[in-house]
Amino acid sequence: MTLVDLVVLAVVALAAWRGWRRGGTALVLSLAGAVVGVIVGAAVAGWWDAGSTPLLLACVLVVGLVGLGLGRRGADALAARAGGRVARPVLVDRAVGVVAHGGLALVVCVLVGAAVVAWGPASLAAAAEDSGVLTSAAAHLPTPTQVADRVPGLGPVVAAR
């Protein structure tokens, strides 16, 4: 176990604890809204001008952020209000929060590790490559091409990278 593994596990544990405290409804609905927004944005950009990469990226970003906001608003509408504060989440929402927050933190750590390997200093890149946690997690995540093959409208987004 390397220092990078310990840092990644600490980040995931802290995110899972936050998910336990806050619940997972807001995160899940916000991410679902963002994913739907990205798909709709890619479809809209392809409808206007399929060959324009700047238009594609702008549509994906703008509509993805709108979807994120709508998902968050939907989560707020579902939240139980008590005296102006969000009530404590129930057990199911806490469990969803642990999985959603912990999983998202792990995915973000893998993405940061990949960025460090690609563009970071050699010593940090070597440490990230030696991380068993990052390597195992990355091996189980789908590649962008695999995601684009299964989600309509995302092919141009992956091709633009």
RAGI-V305007 format. One record per backbone hydrogen bond with DSSP energy under -0.5 kcal/mol. NH is the residue of the N-H (numbers start at 0). CO is the residue of the C=O. If there is no record, write none. Layout:
NH:CO, NH:CO
This chain:
5:1, 6:2, 7:3, 8:4, 9:5, 10:6, 11:7, 12:8, 13:9, 14:10, 15:11, 16:12, 17:13, 18:14, 19:15, 20:16, 21:17, 22:18, 23:92, 27:23, 28:24, 29:25, 30:26, 31:27, 32:28, 33:29, 34:30, 35:31, 36:32, 37:33, 38:34, 39:35, 40:36, 41:37, 42:38, 43:39, 44:40, 45:41, 46:42, 47:43, 48:44, 49:45, 51:48, 52:50, 55:51, 56:52, 57:53, 58:54, 59:55, 60:56, 61:57, 62:58, 63:59, 64:60, 65:61, 66:62, 67:63, 68:64, 69:65, 70:66, 71:67, 72:68, 73:69, 74:70, 75:71, 76:72, 77:73, 78:74, 81:84, 84:81, 86:79, 93:89, 94:90, 95:91, 96:92, 97:93, 98:94, 99:95, 100:96, 101:97, 102:98, 103:99, 104:100, 105:101, 106:102, 107:103, 108:104, 109:105, 110:106, 111:107, 112:108, 113:109, 114:110, 115:111, 116:112, 117:113, 118:114, 119:114, 119:115, 124:120, 125:121, 126:122, 127:123, 128:124, 129:125, 130:127, 134:130, 135:131, 136:132, 137:133, 138:134, 139:135, 139:136, 140:136, 140:137, 146:142, 147:143, 148:144, 149:145, 149:146, 150:146, 151:149, 153:150, 157:153, 158:154, 159:155, 160:157
